[in-house]
Amino acid sequence: MNAEGGDPLEGFDTTIHAPHRLRICALLEIAGEAEFALIQKQLGLSASALSKHVTVLMDAGYVEQRKAVRETRQRVWLRLTRQGRTAYQGHLTALRAITQPPDQAP
């Protein structure tokens, strides 16, 4: 049980749990906002593979994008939404509950 008395796995999120989506969320949590091309380079993914993962996160309401033209080229910037940040943090809490041994009762 967690501090609130609920199920510690309640925050486990299968949308975020996929390895590349988890890494996208982790990167955006730290960076705040990051350009699509930077995320692509950091994760070593093709543009199409990254786009598919980002679309899943956007459809869930976890990531939003901002488009801007820079140096005559359109750039796409991504960031976690408030809902995405909450879901990501809840997922991390659930993962900790899974990986940490239960408290020993005295």
C-alpha distances in whole Angstrom, upper triangle without the diagonal:
4,7,8,5,6,5,5,9,10,12,14,18,20,23,22,21,25,26,29,27,24,27,29,26,25,29,29,26,28,32,31,34,36,39,38,41,39,36,38,39,36,34,38,38,40,41,40,37,36,37,35,32,32,33,30,28,31,31,27,28,26,29,33,36,39,43,45,49,50,53,54,51,48,44,41,38,34,31,28,28,25,23,24,22,19,19,19,17,14,15,15,12,11,13,12,9,11,14,12,12,9,10,13,13,16
4,5,5,6,7,5,9,10,11,13,17,20,22,21,20,24,25,27,25,22,25,27,23,23,26,26,23,25,29,28,31,33,36,36,38,36,33,36,37,34,33,36,36,39,39,39,36,34,35,34,30,31,32,29,27,29,29,25,26,24,27,30,34,37,40,43,46,47,50,51,48,45,42,38,35,32,29,25,25,22,21,21,20,16,16,17,14,12,13,13,9,10,13,11,8,12,14,12,13,11,11,14,14,18
4,5,8,10,9,12,13,14,16,19,23,25,23,23,27,28,30,28,25,27,28,25,24,28,27,24,26,29,28,31,34,37,37,40,38,35,38,39,36,35,38,38,41,41,41,38,36,37,36,33,33,34,31,28,31,31,27,27,25,28,31,35,37,41,43,47,47,51,52,49,46,43,39,36,33,29,26,26,23,22,22,20,17,18,19,15,13,16,15,11,13,15,13,12,15,17,15,15,13,12,15,15,18
4,6,9,9,12,11,13,16,19,22,24,23,23,27,28,30,28,25,28,29,25,25,29,28,25,27,30,29,32,34,37,37,40,38,35,38,40,37,36,39,39,42,41,41,38,36,37,36,32,32,33,30,28,30,30,26,26,24,28,30,34,37,40,43,46,47,51,52,49,46,43,39,36,33,29,26,25,22,20,21,20,16,17,19,16,13,16,16,13,13,17,16,14,17,19,18,18,16,15,18,18,20
4,7,8,12,11,13,16,19,22,25,24,24,27,29,31,29,26,29,30,27,27,31,30,27,29,32,31,34,36,39,39,42,40,37,40,41,38,37,40,40,43,43,42,39,37,38,37,33,33,34,31,29,31,31,27,27,26,30,33,36,39,43,45,49,50,53,54,51,48,45,41,39,35,32,28,27,24,22,24,22,19,19,20,18,15,17,18,14,14,17,16,13,16,19,17,17,14,14,16,16,19
4,6,9,8,10,13,16,19,21,21,21,24,26,28,26,24,27,28,25,25,29,28,25,28,31,30,32,34,37,37,40,38,35,37,39,36,34,38,37,40,40,39,36,34,35,33,30,30,31,28,26,28,27,24,24,23,27,30,34,37,40,43,47,48,51,52,49,46,42,39,36,32,29,26,25,22,20,21,20,17,16,18,16,13,14,16,12,11,15,15,12,14,17,17,17,15,15,18,18,21
4,5,5,9,10,13,16,19,19,18,21,23,26,24,21,25,26,23,23,27,27,24,27,30,29,32,33,36,35,38,37,33,35,37,34,32,35,35,37,37,37,34,32,33,31,28,29,29,26,24,27,26,22,24,22,26,29,33,36,39,42,46,47,50,51,48,44,41,38,35,31,29,25,25,22,20,20,20,17,15,17,15,12,13,14,11,9,12,13,10,11,15,15,15,13,15,18,18,22
4,6,7,9,12,15,18,17,16,19,21,23,21,19,22,23,20,20,24,24,22,24,27,27,29,31,34,33,36,34,30,32,34,31,29,33,32,35,35,35,32,30,31,30,26,27,28,25,23,26,25,22,23,21,24,28,31,34,38,40,44,45,48,49,45,42,39,36,33,29,27,23,23,21,19,19,18,15,14,14,13,9,10,11,7,6,9,9,6,8,11,11,13,11,13,16,17,21
4,5,5,9,11,14,14,13,16,18,21,19,16,20,21,19,19,23,23,21,23,26,26,28,29,32,31,33,32,28,30,32,29,27,30,30,32,33,32,29,27,29,27,23,24,25,22,20,23,23,19,21,19,22,26,29,33,36,39,42,43,46,47,43,40,37,34,31,28,25,22,22,20,18,17,17,14,12,13,12,9,8,10,8,5,8,9,7,8,11,12,14,13,16,19,20,24
4,6,8,11,14,14,13,17,19,21,19,17,21,21,19,19,23,23,21,24,26,25,27,29,31,30,33,32,29,30,33,30,28,31,30,33,33,32,29,27,28,26,23,23,24,21,19,21,21,17,18,17,21,24,28,31,34,37,41,42,45,46,43,39,36,33,30,27,24,20,20,18,15,15,16,13,11,12,12,8,8,11,9,7,10,12,10,11,15,16,17,16,18,22,23,26
4,6,10,11,11,11,15,17,18,16,14,17,18,15,16,19,19,17,20,23,21,23,25,28,27,30,28,25,27,29,26,25,28,27,30,29,29,26,24,25,23,20,20,21,18,16,18,18,15,16,14,17,21,24,27,31,34,37,38,42,42,39,36,33,29,27,23,20,17,17,15,12,12,12,9,7,9,8,4,5,8,7,6,9,11,10,11,14,15,18,17,19,23,24,28
4,7,9,8,8,11,14,16,14,12,15,16,14,15,19,19,17,20,23,22,24,25,27,26,28,27,24,25,27,25,23,26,25,27,27,27,23,22,23,21,18,19,20,16,15,18,18,14,16,14,17,21,24,28,31,34,37,38,41,42,38,35,32,29,27,23,21,17,18,17,14,13,13,11,8,9,10,7,5,8,8,5,7,10,10,10,13,15,17,17,20,23,25,29
4,5,6,6,9,12,14,11,10,14,14,12,14,17,17,16,19,21,21,22,22,24,23,26,25,21,23,25,23,21,23,22,24,24,23,20,19,20,18,14,15,16,13,11,14,14,11,13,11,14,18,21,25,28,31,34,35,38,39,35,32,29,26,24,20,18,15,15,15,12,11,12,11,7,8,10,8,6,9,11,9,10,13,13,13,16,18,21,21,24,27,29,32
4,5,5,7,10,12,10,10,14,14,13,15,18,18,18,21,23,22,23,23,25,23,25,25,21,22,24,22,20,22,20,22,23,21,18,17,18,16,13,14,15,11,11,14,14,11,14,13,15,19,22,25,28,31,34,35,38,38,35,32,29,25,24,20,19,17,17,18,15,13,15,14,10,11,13,12,9,12,14,11,11,15,16,14,17,20,22,23,26,29,31,35
4,6,7,10,11,8,9,12,12,11,14,16,16,16,19,20,20,20,20,21,19,22,22,18,19,22,20,18,20,18,20,20,18,15,14,15,12,10,11,11,8,7,11,10,8,11,10,12,15,18,22,24,27,30,32,35,35,31,28,25,22,21,17,16,14,15,16,13,11,13,13,10,10,13,12,10,13,15,14,14,17,18,17,19,22,25,26,29,32,34,38
4,6,8,9,5,5,9,9,8,10,13,13,13,16,17,17,17,18,19,18,20,20,16,17,20,18,15,18,17,19,19,18,15,14,15,13,10,11,12,9,8,11,12,10,11,9,11,15,17,21,23,26,29,30,33,34,30,27,24,21,19,15,14,12,13,14,12,9,11,11,8,7,10,10,8,10,13,12,11,15,16,16,17,20,23,24,27,30,32,36
4,6,8,7,6,9,11,10,11,14,15,15,17,19,20,20,20,22,20,22,21,17,18,21,18,15,18,17,20,20,20,16,15,17,15,11,13,15,12,11,15,15,13,15,13,15,18,21,24,26,30,32,33,36,36,33,30,27,24,22,19,18,15,17,18,16,13,14,14,11,9,12,11,8,9,12,11,9,13,15,13,14,18,21,22,25,28,31,34
4,6,5,6,9,10,11,12,14,15,16,18,20,20,20,20,21,18,20,20,16,16,18,17,13,15,14,16,17,16,13,12,14,12,9,12,13,11,11,14,15,14,16,14,15,18,20,24,26,29,31,32,34,35,31,28,25,22,21,18,18,16,18,20,18,15,16,17,14,12,15,15,11,13,16,14,13,16,18,16,17,20,23,25,28,31,34,37
4,6,5,6,9,10,10,12,14,15,17,18,19,20,18,19,17,19,18,14,14,16,14,10,13,12,15,16,16,13,12,15,13,10,13,15,13,13,16,18,16,18,16,16,19,20,24,26,28,30,31,33,34,30,28,25,22,21,18,18,17,19,21,19,16,17,18,15,13,15,16,13,13,16,15,13,16,18,17,16,20,23,25,28,31,34,37
4,5,5,6,9,10,10,12,14,16,16,17,17,15,16,14,15,14,11,10,13,11,8,10,9,12,13,13,9,8,11,10,7,10,12,11,11,14,16,15,17,14,14,17,17,21,22,25,27,27,29,30,26,24,21,18,17,15,15,15,18,20,19,15,16,18,16,13,16,17,14,15,18,18,16,19,21,20,20,23,26,29,31,35,37,41
4,5,5,6,9,10,11,12,14,15,16,15,14,15,13,15,15,11,12,15,13,10,13,12,14,14,14,11,9,11,10,6,8,10,9,7,11,13,12,13,10,10,14,15,19,20,23,26,27,29,30,26,23,20,17,16,13,13,12,14,16,15,11,13,15,12,10,14,15,12,13,17,16,15,18,20,19,20,23,26,28,30,34,36,40
4,5,5,6,9,10,10,13,14,15,15,15,17,15,17,16,12,14,16,13,11,14,14,17,17,17,14,12,14,14,10,11,14,12,10,14,15,14,15,11,12,16,17,20,23,25,28,28,31,32,28,26,23,20,18,14,13,12,15,16,15,11,12,13,11,8,11,12,9,10,13,13,12,14,17,16,16,19,23,24,27,30,33,36
4,5,5,6,9,10,11,12,14,14,13,15,13,15,13,9,11,12,9,8,11,11,15,15,16,13,11,14,14,10,11,15,14,12,15,17,16,17,13,13,16,17,20,22,24,26,26,29,30,26,24,21,18,16,13,13,12,16,17,17,13,13,16,14,10,13,15,12,12,16,16,14,16,19,19,18,21,24,27,29,32,35,38
4,5,5,6,9,10,10,11,11,10,11,10,12,11,7,9,12,9,8,12,11,14,13,14,12,9,11,12,9,8,12,11,9,12,15,14,14,11,10,12,13,16,18,20,23,23,26,27,23,21,17,14,12,10,10,9,13,15,15,11,12,15,13,10,13,16,14,14,17,18,17,19,22,21,21,24,27,29,31,35,38,41
4,5,5,6,9,10,10,11,11,13,13,15,14,10,13,15,13,12,15,15,17,17,18,15,12,14,14,11,10,13,12,9,11,14,13,12,9,8,12,13,16,19,21,24,25,28,29,25,23,19,16,13,10,9,7,10,12,12,8,8,11,10,7,10,12,11,11,14,15,14,16,19,19,20,22,26,27,29,33,35,38
4,6,5,6,9,10,11,11,14,14,16,14,11,14,15,12,11,15,16,19,19,20,17,14,17,17,14,13,16,16,13,15,18,16,16,12,12,15,16,19,21,23,26,26,28,30,27,25,21,18,15,12,11,10,13,14,14,11,10,12,12,8,10,13,11,10,13,15,14,15,18,19,18,20,24,26,27,31,33,36
4,5,5,6,8,9,8,11,11,13,10,8,11,12,9,9,13,14,17,17,18,16,13,15,17,14,13,16,16,14,15,19,18,17,13,12,14,15,17,19,20,23,22,25,27,24,22,18,15,13,10,9,10,13,15,16,13,11,15,15,11,13,16,15,14,17,19,17,19,22,22,22,24,27,29,31,34,37,40
4,5,5,5,6,7,10,11,13,11,9,12,14,12,12,16,16,18,17,19,17,14,15,16,13,12,15,15,12,13,17,16,14,11,9,11,12,14,16,18,21,21,24,25,22,20,16,13,10,8,6,6,10,12,13,10,9,13,13,10,12,15,15,14,17,19,19,20,23,24,23,25,29,30,32,36,38,41
4,6,6,8,10,13,14,17,14,12,16,17,14,15,18,19,21,21,22,20,17,18,19,16,14,17,17,14,15,18,16,15,11,11,13,14,16,19,21,24,24,27,29,26,23,20,17,14,11,8,7,10,11,12,9,7,10,11,8,9,13,13,12,15,17,16,17,20,21,21,23,26,28,29,33,35,37
4,6,8,10,13,15,17,13,12,16,16,13,15,18,19,22,21,23,22,18,20,22,18,17,20,20,17,18,22,20,19,15,14,16,16,18,20,21,24,24,26,28,26,24,20,18,14,12,10,10,13,14,16,13,11,14,15,12,12,16,16,14,17,19,18,19,22,23,22,24,27,29,30,33,36,38
4,5,6,10,12,14,11,10,14,14,12,14,17,18,21,20,22,21,17,19,21,18,16,19,20,17,17,21,20,18,15,13,14,14,15,17,18,21,20,23,25,22,20,17,15,11,10,8,10,13,14,17,14,12,16,17,14,15,19,18,17,20,22,22,22,25,26,26,27,31,33,34,37,40,42
4,7,11,13,15,13,12,16,17,15,17,20,20,22,21,23,22,18,19,21,18,15,18,19,15,16,19,18,16,13,11,11,12,13,16,17,20,20,23,25,22,20,16,14,10,9,6,7,10,11,14,12,10,14,15,13,14,18,18,17,20,22,22,23,26,27,27,28,32,33,34,38,40,42
4,7,10,12,10,10,14,15,14,15,18,18,20,18,20,19,16,16,18,16,13,16,18,15,14,18,18,16,13,10,10,9,9,12,13,16,16,19,21,18,16,13,10,6,5,5,8,10,13,15,13,12,16,17,15,17,20,20,20,23,25,24,25,28,29,29,31,34,36,37,41,43,45
4,6,8,7,7,10,11,11,12,15,15,16,15,17,17,13,14,17,15,12,16,17,15,15,19,19,17,14,11,11,10,10,12,12,15,15,17,19,16,14,10,9,5,5,7,10,13,16,18,15,15,18,19,17,19,22,21,21,24,26,25,26,29,30,30,31,35,37,38,42,44,47
4,5,5,6,9,10,11,13,14,14,14,12,15,15,12,12,16,15,12,15,17,16,15,19,20,18,16,13,12,9,9,10,10,12,12,14,16,13,11,7,6,4,6,9,12,15,19,20,17,18,21,21,19,22,25,24,24,27,29,27,29,32,32,32,34,38,40,42,45,48,50
4,5,5,6,9,10,11,12,11,11,8,11,12,8,9,12,12,9,12,15,14,13,17,18,17,15,12,11,9,10,10,12,13,13,16,16,13,11,8,6,6,7,10,13,16,19,20,17,18,22,21,19,22,25,23,23,27,28,27,29,32,32,31,34,38,39,41,45,48,50
4,5,5,6,9,10,10,10,10,8,11,12,10,11,14,14,12,15,18,17,17,20,22,21,19,16,15,13,13,12,13,14,13,15,16,12,11,8,8,9,10,13,16,19,23,24,21,21,25,24,22,25,27,26,26,29,30,29,31,34,33,33,35,39,41,43,47,49,52
4,5,5,6,9,10,11,12,11,14,14,11,13,16,15,13,17,19,17,18,21,22,21,19,16,16,14,14,14,15,16,15,16,18,15,14,11,10,9,10,13,15,19,22,23,20,20,23,23,20,23,26,24,23,27,28,27,28,32,31,31,33,37,39,41,44,47,50
4,5,5,6,8,8,10,10,13,12,8,11,13,12,10,14,16,14,15,19,19,19,16,13,14,13,14,15,16,18,17,19,21,17,16,12,11,10,9,11,13,17,20,20,17,17,21,20,17,20,22,21,20,24,25,23,25,28,28,27,30,34,36,38,41,44,47
4,6,5,6,5,7,7,10,9,6,9,12,11,11,14,16,15,16,19,20,20,18,15,16,14,16,16,17,19,18,20,20,17,16,13,12,12,11,14,16,19,23,23,19,20,23,22,20,23,25,23,23,26,27,25,27,30,29,29,32,35,38,40,43,46,49
4,6,5,7,9,9,13,12,10,13,15,15,14,18,19,19,20,23,24,24,21,18,19,17,19,18,19,20,19,20,21,18,17,14,14,14,14,16,18,22,25,26,22,22,26,25,22,24,27,25,24,28,29,26,28,31,31,30,32,36,38,40,44,47,49
4,6,8,11,12,15,13,11,14,16,14,14,18,19,18,20,23,23,23,20,17,19,18,19,20,21,22,21,22,24,21,20,16,15,14,14,15,17,21,23,24,20,20,23,22,19,21,24,22,21,24,25,23,25,28,27,26,29,32,35,37,40,43,46
4,6,9,11,13,10,9,12,14,12,13,16,17,16,18,21,21,21,18,17,18,18,20,21,22,24,23,24,26,22,21,18,16,15,14,16,17,20,23,23,19,19,22,21,18,20,23,20,19,23,24,21,23,26,25,24,27,31,33,36,39,42,45
4,7,9,12,10,9,13,14,13,14,17,18,18,20,23,23,24,21,19,21,20,22,22,23,24,23,24,25,22,21,18,17,17,17,19,20,24,26,26,23,23,26,24,21,24,26,23,23,27,27,24,26,30,28,27,30,33,36,39,42,45,48
4,6,8,6,6,9,11,10,12,14,15,16,18,20,21,22,20,18,19,18,20,20,22,23,23,24,24,21,20,17,16,16,16,18,19,22,25,25,21,23,25,23,21,24,26,23,23,27,27,24,27,30,28,28,31,34,37,39,43,46,49
4,5,5,6,8,10,11,12,14,16,17,18,20,22,23,21,19,20,18,20,19,21,22,22,23,22,19,18,16,15,16,16,19,21,24,27,27,23,25,28,26,23,27,28,26,26,30,30,28,30,33,32,31,34,38,40,43,46,49,52
4,6,5,6,9,10,10,12,14,15,16,18,20,21,19,17,17,15,17,16,18,18,19,20,20,16,14,13,12,14,14,17,19,22,25,25,22,23,26,25,23,26,28,26,26,30,30,28,31,34,33,33,36,39,41,44,47,50,53
4,5,5,6,9,10,10,13,14,15,16,19,20,19,17,17,16,18,17,20,20,21,23,22,18,16,15,14,16,15,18,20,22,26,25,22,24,27,24,23,27,28,26,27,30,30,28,31,34,32,33,36,39,41,44,47,50,53
4,5,5,7,9,10,11,13,14,16,17,19,18,16,17,16,19,19,22,23,24,25,25,21,19,17,15,16,15,18,19,21,24,23,20,22,25,22,21,24,25,23,24,27,27,25,28,30,29,29,32,36,38,40,44,46,50
4,5,5,6,9,10,11,12,14,16,17,15,13,14,13,16,16,19,20,21,23,23,19,17,15,12,13,12,14,15,18,21,20,17,19,22,20,18,21,23,21,22,25,25,23,26,29,28,28,31,34,36,39,42,45,48
4,5,5,6,9,10,10,12,14,15,14,12,12,11,14,14,17,19,20,22,22,18,15,13,11,12,11,14,15,17,21,20,17,19,22,20,19,23,24,22,23,27,26,25,29,31,30,30,33,37,38,41,44,47,50
4,5,5,6,9,10,11,13,14,14,13,14,14,17,17,20,22,24,26,25,21,19,17,14,15,14,16,16,18,21,20,17,20,22,19,18,22,23,21,22,26,25,24,27,29,28,29,32,35,37,40,43,45,49
4,5,5,6,9,10,11,13,11,10,12,13,16,18,21,23,24,27,26,23,20,18,15,15,12,14,13,15,18,17,14,16,18,16,15,19,19,17,19,22,21,20,24,26,25,25,28,32,33,36,39,42,45
4,5,5,6,8,10,10,9,7,9,9,13,14,17,20,21,24,24,20,17,15,11,11,9,10,11,13,16,15,12,15,17,15,14,18,19,17,19,22,22,22,25,27,26,27,30,33,35,37,41,43,46
4,5,5,6,9,10,10,9,9,10,14,15,18,21,23,26,25,21,18,16,13,13,11,13,13,14,17,15,13,16,18,16,16,20,21,19,21,24,24,24,27,28,28,29,32,35,36,39,42,44,48
4,5,5,6,9,9,9,11,13,16,18,22,24,26,29,28,25,22,20,16,16,13,14,13,14,16,14,12,15,17,14,14,18,18,16,19,22,21,21,24,25,25,26,29,32,33,36,39,41,45
4,5,5,6,5,6,8,11,15,17,20,23,25,28,28,24,21,19,15,14,11,11,9,10,13,11,8,11,13,11,11,15,15,14,16,19,19,19,22,23,23,25,27,31,31,34,37,39,43
4,5,5,6,5,6,8,12,14,18,21,23,26,26,23,19,17,13,13,10,10,9,9,12,11,9,13,14,13,13,17,18,17,19,22,22,22,25,27,27,28,31,34,35,37,40,42,46
4,5,8,8,9,12,15,17,21,24,26,29,29,25,22,20,17,16,14,14,12,12,14,12,11,15,16,14,15,18,18,18,21,23,22,23,26,27,27,29,31,34,35,37,41,43,46
4,6,8,10,13,17,19,23,26,28,32,31,28,24,22,19,18,14,13,11,10,12,9,8,12,12,10,12,15,15,14,17,19,19,20,23,24,24,26,28,31,31,34,37,39,42
4,6,7,11,14,17,21,24,26,30,29,27,23,21,17,16,12,11,9,7,9,7,7,10,11,10,12,15,15,15,18,20,20,21,24,25,25,27,29,32,33,35,38,40,43
4,7,10,14,17,20,24,25,29,29,26,22,20,16,14,10,9,6,5,8,6,4,7,9,8,9,12,13,12,15,17,17,18,21,22,23,24,26,30,30,32,36,38,41
4,7,10,13,17,20,22,25,25,22,19,16,12,10,7,6,4,5,9,9,6,9,12,11,11,14,16,15,17,20,20,21,23,25,25,27,29,32,33,35,39,40,44
4,7,10,14,17,19,22,22,20,16,14,10,8,6,6,6,6,10,11,9,12,14,14,14,17,19,19,20,23,24,24,27,29,29,30,32,36,37,38,42,44,47
4,7,10,13,15,19,19,16,12,10,6,5,4,6,9,10,13,14,13,15,18,18,17,20,22,22,23,26,27,27,29,31,32,33,35,38,39,41,45,47,50
4,7,10,12,16,16,14,10,8,6,5,6,8,11,12,15,17,16,17,20,21,20,23,25,25,26,29,30,30,32,34,35,36,38,41,42,44,48,50,53
4,7,10,13,13,10,7,6,5,6,9,12,15,16,19,20,19,21,24,24,23,26,28,28,29,32,33,33,35,38,38,39,41,44,45,47,51,53,56
4,6,10,10,8,6,5,6,8,11,14,17,18,22,23,22,23,27,27,26,29,31,31,32,35,36,36,38,40,41,41,43,47,48,50,53,55,58
4,7,6,5,4,6,9,11,14,17,21,22,25,27,26,27,30,31,30,32,35,34,35,38,39,39,41,43,44,44,46,50,51,53,56,59,61
4,5,5,6,7,10,12,15,18,22,24,27,29,27,28,31,32,30,33,35,35,35,38,40,39,41,44,44,44,46,50,51,53,56,59,61
4,5,8,9,13,15,19,22,25,27,30,32,30,31,35,35,33,36,39,38,38,41,43,42,43,47,47,46,48,52,54,56,59,62,64
4,7,9,13,16,19,23,26,28,31,33,31,32,35,36,34,37,40,39,39,43,44,43,45,48,48,48,50,54,55,57,61,63,66
4,6,10,13,16,20,23,25,29,30,28,29,33,33,31,34,37,36,36,39,41,40,42,45,44,44,47,50,52,54,58,60,63
4,7,10,13,17,20,22,25,27,25,26,29,29,28,31,34,33,33,37,38,37,39,42,42,42,44,48,50,52,55,58,60
4,7,10,13,17,19,22,24,22,23,26,26,25,28,30,29,30,33,34,34,36,38,38,39,41,45,46,48,52,54,57
4,7,10,14,15,19,20,18,19,23,23,22,24,27,26,27,30,31,30,32,35,35,36,38,42,43,45,49,51,54
4,7,11,13,16,18,15,16,20,20,19,21,24,23,24,27,28,28,30,32,33,33,35,39,40,42,46,48,51
4,7,9,13,14,12,13,16,16,15,18,20,20,20,23,25,24,26,29,29,30,32,36,37,39,42,44,47
4,6,10,11,9,9,13,14,12,15,17,17,18,21,22,22,24,26,27,28,30,33,34,36,39,42,44
4,7,8,5,6,9,10,9,11,14,14,15,17,19,19,21,23,24,25,27,30,31,33,36,38,41
4,5,5,6,9,10,10,12,14,15,16,18,20,21,22,24,26,27,28,32,32,33,37,39,42
4,5,5,6,9,10,11,12,14,15,17,18,20,21,23,24,26,27,30,30,31,35,36,39
4,6,5,6,9,10,10,12,14,15,16,18,20,21,23,24,26,29,29,30,34,35,38
4,5,5,6,8,10,10,12,14,15,16,18,20,21,22,24,27,28,29,33,35,38
4,5,5,6,8,10,11,12,14,15,17,18,20,21,22,26,26,27,31,33,36
4,5,5,6,9,10,11,12,14,15,17,18,20,21,24,24,25,29,30,33
4,6,5,6,9,10,10,12,14,15,16,18,20,23,23,25,28,30,33
4,5,5,6,9,10,11,12,14,15,17,18,22,22,24,28,30,33
4,5,5,6,9,10,11,12,14,15,16,20,20,21,25,27,30
4,5,5,6,9,10,11,13,14,15,18,18,20,23,25,28
4,5,5,6,9,10,11,12,14,17,18,20,24,26,29
4,5,5,6,9,10,10,12,15,16,18,22,24,27
4,5,5,6,9,10,10,14,14,15,19,21,24
4,5,5,6,9,10,13,13,15,19,21,24
4,5,5,6,8,12,13,16,19,22,25
4,5,5,6,9,11,13,16,19,22
4,6,6,8,8,10,14,16,20
4,6,8,9,12,15,18,21
4,7,9,12,15,18,21
4,6,9,12,15,18
4,6,9,12,15
4,6,9,12
4,6,9
4,6
4
